[in-house]
Amino acid sequence: MPWGGCCPLALAMPSRRSRGSWLALAFSVGAAAEAPVHKHWLLQAASWAFPGPNGTFEAVDARVLRHSSCEEDPKWDSFRNMLVAAMDAGKVLSQDGALQDAAESLLEPLDQQSDEFFQDGGAEFMRHLQGDLSPRTSGFCFPGYQAACLMRVLRLAALALAAPESGASYSAEANAQTCANFYGKDFALEYMSSTSWPVRLLDLQVHIVNSPGVQMPMRLARTLPTGVETYDQLRQHWPQPPHSAQLTAGSVDPQGLSKACLLCRAARVTQQIRVLSVDGGHCALWLEPAITLRALFPGIVTSQLASYSSGTHCLDLMGKDAFGDEPFLANQEYFGNNPAFRAADVLVGQWVGECAKLRTHYSKPVIAYLGFLLLNDPSVGQYHAWSEPLEHFWERLAFLDACDVHSLQGLAPADGGPPCAAVYEEPQLAEAAHWQTGRRKPSVRPLSLYVRAVHDPSSSSERVLVVNRGRLVRDTMFCNTLNAIRHPDYRYSFIDQQKGMPYAEMASYRAAVMLPWDMNLVMFHDLYAMNLPLFLPDRQGLHHVALTYFSRFLRNAAHQGMPFSEHVPGRGAPPHPFSPFQLEYVEARDYWLGFTEYLRAPAVGRFASLPDLLLQVSQLDGVKVSNRMRAHNAHSFRQSHSFWSGVLGIFEKHRGPTQEADVPVPVWHFKTPWSDSLCWSQGLTEEQCCSDGPE
């Protein structure tokens, strides 16, 4: 059960005063609001008449939603009707005396209830939303309580603005924090609470500025602008990316760095190239460059895979079909003058530290295809005996930057060594690194050609796949609830993904629904590559699902004290208004979500609630959506060909016998708490490491 309750607060309620209305805004901003937001309000507030005996739009079972909305309870139903009527009339709700009195009359008896009472109420609500129509035992209405709680918070916030000395600011935040906590672990009940109550969790969270833990998002600004009460209102005041950090349309180098490199644009691949992709622990990013580069340049590029292990983990995770007949070298030593590495023309790695070492050890052009935040690199910190202090990692990064094709505008590296290319898998990762380093690098989406499966709308089933690669309880509950609230005549069923499901089976579904558990997932590109219609939460919903692993990472004691959010010394002014590591704040979350492919990729369905999703799935034009995805995939293929042609062309131009370097390749010696002497040069192992020289 995802429930994580907290103790309710019994607070004295001041007199009613307010400035503006969150619900009035939902209708007044009109064109300024995003379409999914407007659709959410329309669906939840204006279209809940439940026409017909069993449902709305022949998508939702009205019996379940009536019950979970507490319509059989006169006091809660009366309050809900007052709320919707005030919303329809465009009233300022915090100044509606009757509505505020009704909210307080419902809250006051609950203020003294125990933590267990609210936990039981949340669990009961979950059962009702999953189809249990048994009577409520406590008279507690979960979504009604949230709506009444928000009315109290808005009134206290308005009082705090009008009378700062009243102490209402603390009371408003304490109430907001308490009410928000009732959504449970990972805010699972935010997605379950798709009822006729017009409430969203973010409207509570923008009133929190002192969260007790990283799981609870809060507001970064210490005060709200005048008249601002809700997420939608506050969002109008947030900065957009500066011109220097804006992206163009598309999923291949939206930073425009390859177009700005004239020598790269003119370069072409004419000679045979042997690519060796080196396993760095991420199976998809290991497989992706080997298959993609060979597909982009048939007859020119040959590729091979090399792993430090047996590789069976990746075979089990992705399936044998993904690997096909890929040439695969297992149990390889990367830095022992490996003949397979020597025979390659280009090496591809996943980590900055590793790629810098590969370039020096083998004197080969190297592609760093990066799918992680910079300082997640295992070569920095204390994750392994060979991990290095942070200052040496920045040296590795500068070493790669000094040979980078785009940084040098296609010119040869000054150290006389081979060129290299640092490329990120996602724009969000590339821009996060831009914030840390002050140097911008391109991002190129995975084409995911290894899925070897294509969706055919004409023969697809009537099942919808709920992607559960994250193995989160929330996803299973989400799937169960969708099936429970369907109209009896609803044609489509929702199926929770099973472990080991082949890509070909996924492609046979009508569509896929994904609640992304991280800011960037290759799984998103895998599904998109199939031309499989794909549904994700809207921007507001992503706030509470796409940061799940981030919050868990910060809470994990194993990462405490490790480098993570630091920036390069002397970076200068940050290129972005928010740090990519301030994601416990709603402003920063919203800003950085804008750089994800979840919101940038075309033809992706984005839903505001469970009924909204049911409706979109039933109205899906699978042929049209699949064709749009196919067109984007084809466009990305052409753009990728142009991008990698420039990179490999520069590699070819400068990969010949290297001239004598003006300065010798640097040798770095350093000590760590776990080893007396380590050095980085010529790929020396720890045992071979020299013990003299500067530290």
C-alpha positions as CSV (number, residue, x, y, z in Angstrom):
1,M,0.0,0.0,0.0
2,P,1.5,3.4,-1.0
3,W,0.0,5.2,1.9
4,G,2.2,7.3,4.1
5,G,0.0,9.3,6.4
6,C,0.8,12.1,8.8
7,C,-0.7,13.7,11.8
8,P,-3.5,16.2,11.0
9,L,-3.3,19.8,12.3
10,A,-5.9,21.4,14.5
11,L,-5.5,25.1,13.8
12,A,-7.6,28.1,14.6
13,M,-9.2,29.5,11.5
14,P,-9.0,33.3,10.9
15,S,-11.6,35.4,9.2
16,R,-12.1,35.0,5.5
17,R,-10.2,37.3,3.1
18,S,-8.6,36.5,-0.2
19,R,-7.2,37.9,-3.4
20,G,-8.0,36.0,-6.6
21,S,-9.2,32.5,-7.2
22,W,-7.5,29.4,-8.4
23,L,-10.6,28.0,-10.0
24,A,-11.6,31.3,-11.5
25,L,-8.2,31.4,-13.1
26,A,-8.7,28.0,-14.7
27,F,-11.4,29.5,-16.9
28,S,-10.0,33.0,-17.2
29,V,-6.6,32.3,-18.5
30,G,-8.0,30.4,-21.5
31,A,-5.4,30.6,-24.2
32,A,-2.6,30.9,-21.8
33,A,-3.3,27.6,-20.2
34,E,-2.0,24.4,-21.8
35,A,-4.7,22.3,-23.6
36,P,-4.4,19.3,-21.3
37,V,-5.0,21.5,-18.3
38,H,-8.1,23.0,-19.8
39,K,-9.3,19.5,-20.8
40,H,-8.7,18.3,-17.2
41,W,-10.9,21.0,-15.8
42,L,-13.5,20.6,-18.5
43,L,-13.6,16.8,-17.9
44,Q,-13.7,17.0,-14.1
45,A,-15.9,20.0,-13.5
46,A,-18.1,20.7,-16.5
47,S,-18.7,17.2,-18.0
48,W,-19.6,15.1,-15.0
49,A,-23.3,14.8,-15.6
50,F,-22.8,11.0,-16.3
51,P,-25.2,10.7,-19.2
52,G,-26.7,7.3,-19.6
53,P,-27.2,4.7,-16.9
54,N,-23.6,3.5,-16.5
55,G,-21.0,6.1,-17.6
56,T,-19.6,9.2,-19.1
57,F,-18.8,9.3,-22.9
58,E,-19.2,5.5,-22.7
59,A,-15.7,5.4,-21.3
60,V,-16.2,5.7,-17.5
61,D,-18.3,3.6,-15.1
62,A,-20.3,6.3,-13.3
63,R,-21.1,4.0,-10.4
64,V,-17.5,3.7,-9.4
65,L,-16.8,7.4,-9.8
66,R,-20.0,8.4,-8.0
67,H,-19.0,6.2,-5.1
68,S,-15.4,7.4,-5.0
69,S,-16.6,11.0,-5.3
70,C,-18.9,10.4,-2.2
71,E,-22.0,11.4,-4.0
72,E,-24.1,9.2,-1.7
73,D,-23.1,11.4,1.3
74,P,-25.3,14.5,1.4
75,K,-22.8,16.7,3.2
76,W,-19.9,16.0,0.9
77,D,-22.1,16.0,-2.2
78,S,-23.5,19.4,-1.2
79,F,-20.0,20.8,-0.8
80,R,-18.9,19.4,-4.1
81,N,-21.9,20.9,-5.9
82,M,-21.2,24.3,-4.3
83,L,-17.6,24.1,-5.4
84,V,-18.5,23.2,-9.0
85,A,-21.2,25.8,-9.1
86,A,-18.9,28.5,-7.9
87,M,-16.3,27.4,-10.4
88,D,-18.9,27.5,-13.2
89,A,-19.9,31.0,-12.1
90,G,-16.3,32.2,-12.1
91,K,-16.4,33.2,-8.4
92,V,-13.5,34.0,-6.2
93,L,-13.8,31.0,-4.0
94,S,-11.9,32.2,-1.0
95,Q,-14.3,35.1,-0.8
96,D,-17.4,32.9,-1.1
97,G,-18.5,32.8,2.5
98,A,-21.0,30.0,2.1
99,L,-18.4,27.8,0.4
100,Q,-15.7,28.6,3.0
101,D,-18.2,27.8,5.9
102,A,-19.1,24.5,4.3
103,A,-15.4,23.6,3.9
104,E,-14.7,24.4,7.6
105,S,-17.7,22.5,8.8
106,L,-16.3,19.4,7.1
107,L,-12.7,20.0,8.3
108,E,-13.3,20.8,11.9
109,P,-14.5,17.3,13.0
110,L,-11.5,15.8,11.2
111,D,-8.8,18.0,12.7
112,Q,-8.6,15.9,15.8
113,Q,-8.6,12.5,14.1
114,S,-5.6,10.2,14.4
115,D,-3.0,9.3,11.8
116,E,-4.6,5.8,11.5
117,F,-7.9,7.3,10.7
118,F,-6.5,9.0,7.6
119,Q,-4.5,6.0,6.6
120,D,-7.6,3.9,6.8
121,G,-9.5,6.5,4.8
122,G,-6.9,6.5,2.0
123,A,-6.9,2.7,1.9
124,E,-10.7,2.7,1.7
125,F,-10.7,5.3,-1.1
126,M,-8.3,3.1,-3.0
127,R,-10.6,0.1,-2.7
128,H,-13.6,2.1,-3.9
129,L,-11.7,3.5,-6.9
130,Q,-10.8,-0.1,-7.8
131,G,-14.4,-1.1,-7.9
132,D,-15.4,-1.9,-4.3
133,L,-18.9,-0.3,-4.0
134,S,-19.4,-1.2,-0.3
135,P,-20.6,1.7,1.9
136,R,-18.0,4.0,3.5
137,T,-17.5,3.0,7.1
138,S,-16.1,6.2,8.5
139,G,-17.9,8.9,6.5
140,F,-14.5,10.2,5.4
141,C,-14.3,11.4,1.8
142,F,-10.7,11.5,0.5
143,P,-11.1,13.8,-2.5
144,G,-13.6,16.0,-0.7
145,Y,-11.2,16.4,2.2
146,Q,-8.4,17.5,-0.2
147,A,-10.7,20.1,-1.8
148,A,-11.8,21.5,1.6
149,C,-8.2,21.5,2.8
150,L,-7.2,23.5,-0.2
151,M,-9.9,26.0,0.5
152,R,-8.5,26.5,4.0
153,V,-4.9,26.9,2.7
154,L,-6.0,29.5,0.1
155,R,-7.8,31.5,2.7
156,L,-4.9,31.4,5.2
157,A,-2.4,32.3,2.4
158,A,-4.6,35.3,1.5
159,L,-4.7,36.4,5.2
160,A,-0.9,36.0,5.4
161,L,-0.5,38.4,2.5
162,A,-3.0,40.9,4.0
163,A,-1.7,40.6,7.6
164,P,1.9,39.3,7.7
165,E,2.0,39.6,11.5
166,S,-0.9,37.2,11.9
167,G,1.1,34.0,11.7
168,A,-1.3,32.7,9.0
169,S,1.7,32.1,6.7
170,Y,2.9,29.3,8.9
171,S,-0.6,27.9,9.3
172,A,-1.1,27.9,5.5
173,E,2.1,26.0,4.9
174,A,1.5,23.5,7.7
175,N,-2.0,22.7,6.4
176,A,-0.7,22.5,2.8
177,Q,2.0,20.1,3.8
178,T,-0.3,18.0,5.9
179,C,-2.9,17.7,3.1
180,A,-0.3,17.0,0.4
181,N,1.2,14.1,2.5
182,F,-2.2,12.3,2.3
183,Y,-1.4,11.4,-1.3
184,G,0.9,8.8,0.0
185,K,4.3,7.3,-1.0
186,D,5.4,8.6,-4.4
187,F,2.1,10.5,-4.4
188,A,0.4,7.3,-5.8
189,L,-3.1,8.6,-4.9
190,E,-2.6,11.7,-7.1
191,Y,-3.2,9.5,-10.1
192,M,-5.9,7.5,-8.4
193,S,-7.9,10.5,-7.4
194,S,-9.6,11.1,-10.8
195,T,-13.0,11.9,-9.4
196,S,-15.5,14.7,-9.9
197,W,-13.6,16.9,-7.4
198,P,-11.5,19.6,-9.2
199,V,-8.4,19.2,-7.0
200,R,-4.7,18.9,-8.0
201,L,-1.8,18.2,-5.7
202,L,0.4,21.0,-7.1
203,D,-2.0,23.6,-5.9
204,L,-1.1,22.5,-2.4
205,Q,2.6,22.1,-3.0
206,V,3.1,25.7,-4.2
207,H,2.2,26.8,-0.7
208,I,5.1,24.7,0.9
209,V,8.5,26.2,1.3
210,N,9.9,24.1,4.1
211,S,9.5,20.5,3.1
212,P,10.7,18.0,5.7
213,G,12.1,15.7,3.1
214,V,13.1,15.5,-0.6
215,Q,10.1,13.5,-1.5
216,M,7.7,16.4,-1.0
217,P,8.1,19.1,-3.7
218,M,8.0,22.7,-2.5
219,R,8.2,26.2,-3.8
220,L,11.6,27.8,-4.3
221,A,10.5,31.4,-4.1
222,R,10.1,32.5,-0.5
223,T,7.0,34.6,-1.3
224,L,4.3,34.3,-3.9
225,P,3.7,37.2,-6.3
226,T,0.6,39.3,-5.5
227,G,-2.6,37.6,-6.4
228,V,-1.0,34.2,-7.1
229,E,-2.5,31.2,-5.3
230,T,-2.1,28.1,-7.5
231,Y,0.4,26.2,-9.7
232,D,-1.2,27.5,-12.9
233,Q,-1.0,31.1,-11.7
234,L,2.5,30.8,-10.4
235,R,3.7,29.1,-13.6
236,Q,3.0,32.3,-15.5
237,H,5.8,34.0,-13.6
238,W,8.5,31.4,-14.2
239,P,11.4,32.3,-16.6
240,Q,11.7,30.6,-20.0
241,P,15.1,29.3,-21.1
242,P,17.4,32.1,-22.2
243,H,18.2,32.4,-25.9
244,S,21.6,30.7,-25.4
245,A,19.9,27.6,-23.9
246,Q,16.9,27.2,-26.1
247,L,16.4,24.2,-28.3
248,T,15.1,23.8,-31.9
249,A,12.5,21.3,-32.8
250,G,13.5,17.7,-33.3
251,S,15.2,15.0,-31.3
252,V,18.7,15.1,-33.0
253,D,21.0,17.9,-32.0
254,P,18.3,20.4,-31.1
255,Q,21.2,22.5,-29.7
256,G,22.3,23.1,-33.3
257,L,26.0,22.4,-32.8
258,S,26.5,20.2,-35.8
259,K,24.9,22.9,-38.1
260,A,27.2,25.5,-36.6
261,C,30.3,23.4,-37.4
262,L,31.1,24.1,-41.0
263,L,33.8,21.5,-41.3
264,C,31.4,18.9,-39.8
265,R,28.7,19.7,-42.3
266,A,31.2,19.3,-45.1
267,A,32.8,16.1,-43.8
268,R,31.8,12.7,-45.3
269,V,32.6,9.1,-44.4
270,T,34.4,7.4,-47.3
271,Q,36.5,4.7,-45.7
272,Q,35.6,1.5,-43.9
273,I,35.1,2.0,-40.1
274,R,35.2,-0.7,-37.5
275,V,33.2,0.4,-34.4
276,L,33.6,-1.3,-31.0
277,S,30.9,-0.5,-28.5
278,V,32.2,-0.9,-24.9
279,D,29.8,-2.1,-22.2
280,G,29.5,0.5,-19.4
281,G,26.6,-1.0,-17.5
282,H,23.7,0.4,-19.4
283,C,22.5,-2.3,-21.8
284,A,20.5,-0.2,-24.3
285,L,23.2,2.5,-24.5
286,W,25.7,-0.3,-25.2
287,L,23.7,-1.8,-28.0
288,E,22.3,1.5,-29.5
289,P,25.5,2.9,-31.2
290,A,26.6,-0.4,-32.6
291,I,23.4,-1.1,-34.4
292,T,22.5,2.5,-35.3
293,L,25.9,3.4,-36.8
294,R,25.8,0.2,-38.9
295,A,22.3,0.9,-40.1
296,L,23.1,4.5,-40.9
297,F,26.1,3.6,-43.0
298,P,25.6,0.1,-44.5
299,G,28.6,-1.3,-46.2
300,I,30.9,1.3,-44.5
301,V,30.5,0.7,-40.8
302,T,30.9,-2.7,-39.2
303,S,30.3,-3.0,-35.4
304,Q,31.1,-5.3,-32.5
305,L,30.1,-5.4,-28.8
306,A,32.6,-5.8,-26.0
307,S,31.7,-6.4,-22.3
308,Y,33.7,-6.8,-19.1
309,S,31.2,-9.5,-18.1
310,S,29.5,-12.4,-19.7
311,G,26.7,-10.1,-21.0
312,T,23.9,-12.4,-19.9
313,H,22.3,-9.7,-17.8
314,C,21.7,-7.6,-20.8
315,L,20.4,-10.6,-22.8
316,D,18.0,-11.4,-20.0
317,L,16.9,-7.8,-19.6
318,M,16.4,-6.9,-23.3
319,G,15.7,-10.3,-24.8
320,K,17.7,-12.3,-27.3
321,D,15.8,-10.7,-30.2
322,A,17.3,-7.3,-29.4
323,F,20.8,-8.6,-29.7
324,G,20.1,-10.8,-32.7
325,D,23.3,-12.0,-34.2
326,E,25.4,-9.1,-32.9
327,P,29.1,-9.9,-32.7
328,F,29.8,-10.1,-29.0
329,L,33.0,-10.3,-27.1
330,A,32.5,-11.3,-23.4
331,N,34.8,-11.0,-20.4
332,Q,37.1,-8.4,-21.9
333,E,39.9,-6.5,-20.2
334,Y,39.5,-2.9,-21.4
335,F,43.0,-1.6,-20.6
336,G,45.3,-4.5,-21.2
337,N,46.4,-3.7,-24.7
338,N,43.3,-5.7,-25.9
339,P,43.8,-6.8,-29.5
340,A,40.1,-6.3,-30.3
341,F,40.3,-2.7,-29.1
342,R,43.5,-2.2,-31.1
343,A,41.8,-3.5,-34.2
344,A,38.8,-1.1,-34.0
345,D,38.8,2.3,-35.7
346,V,36.4,3.9,-33.3
347,L,35.6,3.1,-29.7
348,V,32.3,4.0,-28.1
349,G,31.9,4.3,-24.3
350,Q,29.3,5.4,-21.8
351,W,31.3,7.4,-19.2
352,V,33.6,10.4,-19.4
353,G,36.4,8.8,-17.3
354,E,36.4,5.6,-19.3
355,C,36.3,7.3,-22.7
356,A,39.2,9.6,-21.7
357,K,41.3,6.5,-20.8
358,L,40.3,4.6,-23.9
359,R,41.5,7.5,-26.1
360,T,44.9,7.7,-24.4
361,H,45.5,3.9,-24.1
362,Y,44.6,3.0,-27.7
363,S,45.1,6.4,-29.5
364,K,41.7,5.9,-31.2
365,P,38.8,8.3,-31.9
366,V,36.3,7.8,-29.1
367,I,32.5,8.6,-28.9
368,A,31.3,9.2,-25.4
369,Y,27.5,8.4,-25.7
370,L,26.4,9.6,-22.3
371,G,23.1,8.6,-20.8
372,F,23.6,9.7,-17.2
373,L,24.2,12.9,-15.3
374,L,27.9,13.8,-15.4
375,L,28.8,13.0,-11.8
376,N,26.9,9.7,-11.8
377,D,30.1,8.5,-13.5
378,P,31.6,5.6,-11.5
379,S,35.1,6.9,-12.0
380,V,34.4,9.8,-9.5
381,G,33.7,9.6,-5.8
382,Q,34.2,6.4,-3.8
383,Y,32.1,3.9,-5.6
384,H,35.1,1.7,-6.5
385,A,38.8,1.3,-5.6
386,W,39.7,3.0,-8.8
387,S,37.3,5.9,-8.4
388,E,39.0,9.3,-8.4
389,P,38.6,12.6,-6.5
390,L,36.3,15.2,-8.2
391,E,39.2,17.5,-9.3
392,H,40.6,14.7,-11.4
393,F,37.3,14.0,-13.0
394,W,37.1,17.6,-14.1
395,E,40.6,17.1,-15.7
396,R,39.2,14.1,-17.6
397,L,36.3,16.2,-18.8
398,A,38.6,19.0,-20.0
399,F,40.8,16.4,-21.7
400,L,37.8,15.1,-23.7
401,D,36.6,18.7,-24.4
402,A,40.0,19.4,-25.9
403,C,39.5,16.8,-28.6
404,D,35.7,17.2,-29.1
405,V,34.7,17.5,-32.7
406,H,32.1,20.2,-32.0
407,S,34.1,22.2,-29.4
408,L,37.0,22.4,-32.0
409,Q,34.6,23.1,-34.9
410,G,36.1,20.1,-36.8
411,L,39.7,21.1,-36.3
412,A,42.4,18.6,-35.2
413,P,43.1,18.4,-31.4
414,A,46.0,20.5,-30.3
415,D,47.6,17.6,-28.4
416,G,48.2,15.7,-31.6
417,G,45.9,12.8,-30.6
418,P,42.8,11.5,-32.2
419,P,39.5,13.5,-32.2
420,C,36.5,12.5,-30.0
421,A,32.9,13.4,-29.6
422,A,30.8,13.8,-26.5
423,V,27.1,13.3,-27.2
424,Y,24.2,13.0,-24.8
425,E,21.3,10.7,-25.2
426,E,18.7,13.3,-24.1
427,P,18.5,17.1,-24.2
428,Q,17.7,17.2,-20.5
429,L,21.0,15.5,-19.8
430,A,22.9,17.7,-22.3
431,E,21.5,20.9,-20.7
432,A,22.2,19.7,-17.2
433,A,25.9,19.2,-18.2
434,H,25.8,22.6,-19.8
435,W,24.8,24.0,-16.4
436,Q,27.6,22.1,-14.7
437,T,30.4,22.9,-17.1
438,G,29.4,26.0,-19.1
439,R,30.2,24.1,-22.3
440,R,27.3,22.9,-24.5
441,K,27.2,19.5,-26.1
442,P,24.7,18.0,-28.6
443,S,22.1,15.4,-27.7
444,V,21.0,12.7,-30.2
445,R,18.1,10.4,-29.4
446,P,18.4,6.7,-29.5
447,L,16.8,5.3,-32.7
448,S,16.3,2.0,-30.8
449,L,16.5,0.0,-34.0
450,Y,17.3,-3.1,-31.8
451,V,13.6,-3.4,-30.9
452,R,13.2,-5.0,-34.4
453,A,9.4,-4.7,-34.0
454,V,6.9,-2.3,-35.7
455,H,3.4,-1.6,-34.6
456,D,0.6,-2.4,-37.2
457,P,-2.6,-0.5,-36.3
458,S,-4.6,-2.7,-38.7
459,S,-3.9,-5.9,-36.8
460,S,-3.3,-4.6,-33.2
461,S,-5.2,-6.0,-30.3
462,E,-7.8,-4.2,-28.1
463,R,-5.4,-4.3,-25.2
464,V,-3.4,-1.4,-23.9
465,L,0.0,-2.0,-22.3
466,V,0.8,-0.3,-19.0
467,V,4.6,-0.1,-18.9
468,N,6.0,-1.3,-15.6
469,R,9.7,-1.6,-16.1
470,G,10.2,0.4,-12.9
471,R,8.5,-2.3,-10.9
472,L,6.6,0.3,-8.9
473,V,3.5,-0.6,-6.9
474,R,1.9,2.6,-8.2
475,D,2.0,1.3,-11.8
476,T,0.1,-1.9,-10.8
477,M,-2.5,0.1,-8.9
478,F,-2.8,2.4,-11.8
479,C,-3.6,-0.5,-14.2
480,N,-6.1,-2.1,-11.8
481,T,-7.9,1.2,-11.3
482,L,-8.2,1.9,-15.0
483,N,-9.8,-1.5,-15.5
484,A,-12.1,-1.0,-12.5
485,I,-13.5,2.4,-13.7
486,R,-14.1,1.4,-17.3
487,H,-17.7,1.7,-18.7
488,P,-19.3,-1.8,-19.0
489,D,-19.3,-1.4,-22.7
490,Y,-15.7,-0.1,-22.9
491,R,-13.8,-2.2,-25.5
492,Y,-10.3,-1.9,-24.4
493,S,-8.5,-3.5,-21.4
494,F,-5.3,-2.4,-19.7
495,I,-2.5,-5.0,-19.2
496,D,0.4,-4.6,-16.7
497,Q,3.7,-5.3,-18.4
498,Q,5.2,-8.6,-17.4
499,K,8.9,-9.1,-16.8
500,G,10.8,-10.2,-19.9
501,M,8.0,-9.2,-22.4
502,P,9.5,-9.3,-25.9
503,Y,9.4,-6.1,-28.0
504,A,7.3,-7.8,-30.6
505,E,4.6,-8.6,-28.1
506,M,4.6,-4.9,-27.0
507,A,4.2,-3.8,-30.6
508,S,1.0,-5.9,-30.9
509,Y,-1.0,-3.7,-28.4
510,R,-3.3,-0.9,-29.4
511,A,-1.2,1.6,-27.4
512,A,1.1,1.9,-24.4
513,V,0.8,3.9,-21.3
514,M,3.9,4.9,-19.5
515,L,4.3,6.6,-16.1
516,P,8.0,7.5,-16.4
517,W,9.9,7.0,-13.2
518,D,12.9,9.1,-14.2
519,M,13.6,12.2,-16.3
520,N,15.0,10.3,-19.2
521,L,14.4,6.7,-20.1
522,V,15.5,4.8,-23.2
523,M,12.3,2.7,-22.8
524,F,10.4,5.8,-24.0
525,H,12.4,5.7,-27.3
526,D,12.0,1.9,-27.6
527,L,8.3,2.3,-27.6
528,Y,8.4,5.3,-29.9
529,A,10.6,3.4,-32.3
530,M,7.8,0.8,-32.8
531,N,5.4,3.6,-34.0
532,L,3.2,2.4,-31.1
533,P,0.8,5.1,-29.9
534,L,2.0,6.3,-26.5
535,F,0.3,8.0,-23.6
536,L,2.1,9.8,-20.8
537,P,0.9,12.0,-17.9
538,D,0.5,15.7,-18.8
539,R,3.1,18.2,-17.5
540,Q,1.5,18.5,-14.1
541,G,1.3,14.8,-13.7
542,L,5.0,14.3,-14.6
543,H,5.9,16.4,-11.6
544,H,4.8,13.4,-9.4
545,V,6.0,10.5,-11.5
546,A,9.1,11.4,-13.4
547,L,11.1,12.5,-10.3
548,T,10.6,9.2,-8.4
549,Y,14.1,7.9,-8.8
550,F,15.6,11.4,-8.2
551,S,14.0,11.6,-4.8
552,R,15.0,8.1,-3.9
553,F,18.6,8.8,-5.1
554,L,18.8,11.7,-2.7
555,R,17.4,9.7,0.2
556,N,19.8,6.8,-0.4
557,A,22.5,6.8,2.2
558,A,25.0,5.2,-0.2
559,H,25.1,8.5,-2.2
560,Q,25.6,10.8,0.8
561,G,28.8,12.8,0.5
562,M,29.4,11.7,-3.1
563,P,29.9,14.3,-5.9
564,F,26.6,14.9,-7.7
565,S,25.5,18.5,-8.2
566,E,28.9,20.3,-8.3
567,H,29.9,22.5,-11.2
568,V,33.2,23.0,-12.8
569,P,35.3,25.6,-10.9
570,G,35.4,28.9,-12.9
571,R,32.3,28.0,-14.9
572,G,31.0,31.5,-14.7
573,A,27.3,32.5,-14.8
574,P,25.0,29.5,-15.1
575,P,23.4,29.2,-18.5
576,H,20.0,28.2,-16.9
577,P,18.0,30.0,-14.3
578,F,17.5,26.9,-12.2
579,S,19.9,24.2,-11.2
580,P,19.1,20.8,-12.6
581,F,19.7,19.4,-9.1
582,Q,17.1,21.6,-7.4
583,L,14.3,19.2,-8.4
584,E,12.7,19.2,-5.0
585,Y,11.4,22.6,-6.0
586,V,8.3,22.9,-8.3
587,E,9.8,25.8,-10.3
588,A,13.0,23.8,-11.2
589,R,11.0,20.6,-11.8
590,D,8.7,22.4,-14.3
591,Y,11.6,24.1,-16.0
592,W,13.7,20.9,-16.5
593,L,10.7,18.8,-17.5
594,G,10.5,21.1,-20.5
595,F,13.8,19.7,-21.8
596,T,12.6,16.1,-21.7
597,E,11.5,14.2,-24.8
598,Y,8.3,13.3,-22.8
599,L,7.1,16.9,-23.6
600,R,9.1,17.6,-26.7
601,A,8.4,14.5,-28.9
602,P,5.4,14.9,-31.3
603,A,2.3,12.6,-31.5
604,V,2.5,11.6,-27.8
605,G,-0.9,11.5,-26.0
606,R,-0.8,13.4,-22.6
607,F,-3.6,12.8,-20.1
608,A,-4.7,14.7,-17.1
609,S,-6.7,12.0,-15.2
610,L,-7.8,8.4,-15.5
611,P,-11.1,9.3,-17.2
612,D,-9.2,11.5,-19.6
613,L,-7.0,8.6,-20.5
614,L,-9.9,6.2,-21.0
615,L,-11.5,8.8,-23.3
616,Q,-8.3,9.4,-25.3
617,V,-7.7,5.6,-25.7
618,S,-11.3,5.1,-26.9
619,Q,-11.0,7.9,-29.4
620,L,-7.5,7.1,-30.6
621,D,-7.0,7.2,-34.4
622,G,-4.2,4.6,-34.3
623,V,-3.4,4.8,-38.0
624,K,-3.0,8.6,-37.9
625,V,-0.9,8.6,-34.7
626,S,1.3,5.7,-35.8
627,N,2.0,7.5,-39.1
628,R,3.0,10.7,-37.3
629,M,5.4,8.7,-35.1
630,R,6.7,6.9,-38.2
631,A,7.4,10.2,-39.9
632,H,9.2,11.5,-36.8
633,N,11.3,8.4,-36.6
634,A,12.2,8.7,-40.3
635,H,13.1,12.3,-39.8
636,S,15.3,11.4,-36.8
637,F,17.0,8.7,-38.9
638,R,17.9,11.3,-41.6
639,Q,19.0,13.8,-39.1
640,S,21.1,11.2,-37.3
641,H,22.7,10.2,-40.6
642,S,23.7,13.8,-41.2
643,F,25.0,14.3,-37.6
644,W,27.0,11.1,-37.4
645,S,28.3,11.6,-41.0
646,G,29.9,14.8,-39.8
647,V,31.4,13.2,-36.7
648,L,32.8,10.1,-38.4
649,G,34.0,12.3,-41.3
650,I,36.1,14.4,-39.0
651,F,37.3,11.2,-37.3
652,E,38.4,9.9,-40.7
653,K,40.1,13.2,-41.6
654,H,42.1,13.3,-38.4
655,R,42.6,9.6,-37.5
656,G,45.8,9.0,-39.5
657,P,49.2,8.9,-38.0
658,T,49.2,11.5,-35.3
659,Q,51.8,14.2,-35.3
660,E,54.1,14.6,-32.3
661,A,52.2,16.4,-29.6
662,D,53.4,19.9,-28.6
663,V,53.2,18.8,-25.0
664,P,53.4,15.2,-23.6
665,V,50.2,13.4,-22.7
666,P,49.6,14.4,-19.0
667,V,50.2,11.9,-16.3
668,W,48.1,12.4,-13.1
669,H,49.1,11.0,-9.8
670,F,46.9,11.2,-6.8
671,K,46.1,9.7,-3.4
672,T,42.7,8.7,-2.1
673,P,41.5,7.4,1.3
674,W,41.3,3.9,-0.2
675,S,44.6,3.7,-2.1
676,D,48.0,5.3,-1.7
677,S,49.0,5.7,-5.3
678,L,46.9,5.8,-8.5
679,C,47.9,7.2,-11.9
680,W,46.1,7.8,-15.2
681,S,48.3,7.5,-18.3
682,Q,48.7,4.9,-21.0
683,G,45.9,2.9,-19.5
684,L,48.1,1.6,-16.6
685,T,46.4,-0.6,-14.1
686,E,46.6,0.0,-10.4
687,E,49.3,-2.7,-10.1
688,Q,51.4,-1.1,-12.8
689,C,50.9,2.4,-11.4
690,C,54.1,4.3,-10.9
691,S,54.7,5.7,-7.4
692,D,56.7,8.8,-8.1
693,G,55.8,12.1,-9.6
694,P,53.7,14.9,-8.4
695,E,50.5,14.2,-6.3
